[in-house]
Amino acid sequence: MRLLSSLALMSFLGACAGGYRAPSENLPDPLKLKVHSHRLENGLTLLVVENSALPIYSLYSFYKVGGKDERKGITGASHFLEHLMFKGTKNTSASRFDYLVEGNGGTSNAYTTNDFTVYHENMPSSTLELMLSVEADRMVNLVIDPKEFEQERQVVLEERKMRYENSPRGQVYLRMMEEMFRGTPYGTSVIGDVQDLKTVSRNQIYNYYRQWYAPNNATIVVVGDVKAGEVKTLVQKHFGGLKASPVPEASRAAVPDSAFKHDHEAIHQDLHGQAATPLFMLAFPGDAIGTPRGFAMDLMSKIFADGNSSYLNRKYTLAKRPRATNIYAGNYTLEKAGTFMVGGELVRGVDPAKFKEQLLKSLTQGCQAAVTETTLQKVKNQYQKELYGELDTNAGVAQFIGDRQSYFGDWAYYRREVKAYNALTVAQVKAACAEIMADKRHVWVTVWEKNPKAAAAVEKKQ
């Protein structure tokens, strides 16, 4: 199955188009990336990085459409469509597509998130025009056979069951997201609600494709043994005649930023699931991607729970009387909203409700006690190491600059990131953490085989 629905935390994203300088291009560049950018008249953005070390390249196609762009009745449409994009077009059958990729020694895959859908291939350099023509074909000529549509519906439903209903970790994550973002475009699963997946029609998905899959809603990234001028010529040849769609910008304009704001009280839910010991997740309303407080909380998540020396691991998993077998923290920043979360698994015999109260106190105290010049510099170093680590392959570079283009319209946004992280002070990180932890609209979810099988116990507080 070709899938990759997002349960992981997203990295930052961006890019620029030919004819103007991106907002970050005049900042110091610690990574020394040489990106050739161009925008076609129909709105398609192209990014190219030349790397002749090996005769291979990576091709990434970013579409700015994901779970947040769906509505009730077609939730999961972006992910469902991702599956169907491998089922053939007017010009290329599914088997032919597989043959072109695998027969040339390449690989292909795709993934869908709340904000984007991305298709990618890793191929020999000799196939560049072939794969660009294939991607242009898939952008406008998809054929959704009714029989294959129904077969894929069952595949998606099984995926949903595997990832959520039959997975305790999936259960706790999904319920947290549903409650944290209830009433907002982020309040449904990227895979989709079960009832919608059962009833959505072939025509609804096809119309969704026609509206959102268009050059003005896409970024093409090519990294590897290629020449930027040649890539530009080939992209113009195969994509230049495709028509733009008015739907993406109109749809985004119709949804104000206020629609993504959190609007709930404190929530406590205990779910029944196949977990011998309780799994838990505690989440707080956070920030959208690219905010100063968001940068601070990225580093705070590492201070709290990254490695054995981290604050929460020392307190709860490596203590003389451990209360958790594992614990983690993450700052999940989406395009329009975000959440800061702490999760893990409790030691047998630890009461989840009592642990929740202890954890809330520990987090509040940790905002001050855990942040020092030493711990902050340590996680800054870790961040920089991870940043450079993303760029050791063509695919890593393609995703890195394509992400930033898609989020910020600025492939060079990483320059601002590096500057922002390096500039953060102990006082700023402490203040950001204290603000997040003081928010009473937290969501607490547990999954455990001893929780009642009936509807989840829900406790709401002022």
C-alpha positions, 0 to 999 in steps of 0.5 A, a space after each residue: 500500500 502506498 500511504 504515509 498518513 501523518 502520526 509523526 510531527 511535521 518539520 518546517 516548510 517553504 520556497 520561492 518563485 523566479 522573478 523575485 527574491 524570497 524574504 529569507 534570501 538575504 540572511 546568512 546561509 549556514 547550509 549553503 544550499 544553491 536552489 534554482 527557483 522558477 514560477 510558471 505563468 500558470 502558478 506552478 513553482 519549481 525548485 532545483 538543486 544540482 548534485 552530480 555526485 551520483 547519476 540519480 535524482 529525487 523528484 518531489 511533487 507537493 500539493 497544498 491540500 490535506 485534511 484541513 481542506 476537507 469538509 463533513 462528508 468527504 473527510 479523508 478525501 486527500 488521503 483517499 485520492 493519494 491512493 487513487 493517484 497510483 491507479 492510472 491515468 488516460 495515458 498511463 495504466 497503473 501497471 505501466 506506472 509501476 513498470 516505468 518506476 521499478 523497471 528503471 530501478 527506481 522507487 516511488 511513494 506518497 504521503 498525506 498530512 493535515 496540510 499537504 499531499 506529497 508524491 516522490 520518486 527516486 530515479 536514475 538521471 536518464 529518466 528525468 523527462 519520463 518522470 516529469 511527463 508522468 507527474 504532469 499526466 497524473 496532475 490532470 488526467 487521472 482516471 478513477 475506475 469505479 471497481 478500483 475505487 471500491 477496492 481502494 475504499 476497503 484498503 483505506 478502511 482497513 488502514 484506518 482500523 489498523 492505525 486507530 481502532 486496533 492500535 492503542 497508540 493510534 487511539 490515544 493520538 486520534 482522540 487527543 487531536 479530535 478533542 484538541 481541534 474539535 470544531 476546527 478543520 484540524 478536528 478529523 483524522 487525515 485518513 477520514 471518519 469511518 462513516 464518510 469513508 463508507 459513503 463518499 462517492 467516486 464523483 465526489 473524490 474525482 471533483 475534489 481532484 479536479 479542484 485541488 490538483 492544479 499547477 497553481 497549487 503545486 511545487 515541483 522539486 528536483 534534486 540530484 544529477 540534473 541541470 537546472 536549465 534543462 529541468 526548467 525547459 522540461 517542466 515548461 514543456 510538460 506542465 506549462 500548458 496545464 490550466 490553473 484552478 480557482 478553487 485552492 485560493 478561493 477555498 482558503 480565503 473563505 476560511 478565516 484564521 479564527 476558524 482554527 482557534 481552540 475553543 474548549 474547556 479542559 477535557 479528560 477521556 479514558 478509552 478502552 483499548 488493548 493496552 495491558 498498562 495505561 497509555 496516556 497523552 496530555 496536550 495543550 493548545 500551542 502555536 501555528 508553525 513559524 511563531 517565536 513561541 513555537 520555536 521556543 517550545 520546539 526546544 522545550 520538548 527536547 529539554 523535557 523528554 529527549 534522552 535519558 538525561 532529560 527532565 521528564 525521563 529522569 523524573 518518571 522513567 529512571 527514578 528509583 520508583 519509576 512511574 512510566 516505562 517511557 515518556 516523550 514530548 513533542 511540539 506539533 506545529 501545523 500551518 494554522 494551529 498547533 499543540 504541545 503534547 506529552 505522552 507515554 506508558 505508565 508502570 503497572 499499578 500507577 493510577 492514571 488520574 493521580 499521575 495526571 495531577 503529578 505530571 501537570 505540576 511537574 510540567 509547570 515546575 519544569 518550565 523553570 527548573 529544567 531550562 538552564 544555559 547548559 540544557 538550552 545550548 545542548 538542545 540547540 546543538 541537537 537541533 543543528 545536528 538534526 537540521 544538517 542530518 536531513 540533507 545527506 540525501 537528494 530526497 532529504 534536500 528535496 523534502 527539506 526545501 519543498 516543505 518550507 516552500 509549501 508552508 511559507 512560500 520561501 524555500 530559504 526559510 530555514 535561515 530564519 529558523 536557524 537565526 531564531 533558534 540560536 537567538 532564544 534565551 533561557 528567559 524566553 524559553 521559560 516564559 513560553 513554556 510557562 504560558 503554554 502550561 498555564 493554559 487550562 484547556 488541556 486534553 488528557 486521554 488514556 487508553 487501557 484494557 481496564 477502562 470501561 468499554 462503554 462511552 468514554 468518561 468525560 470530565 469538563 472543567 472551567 
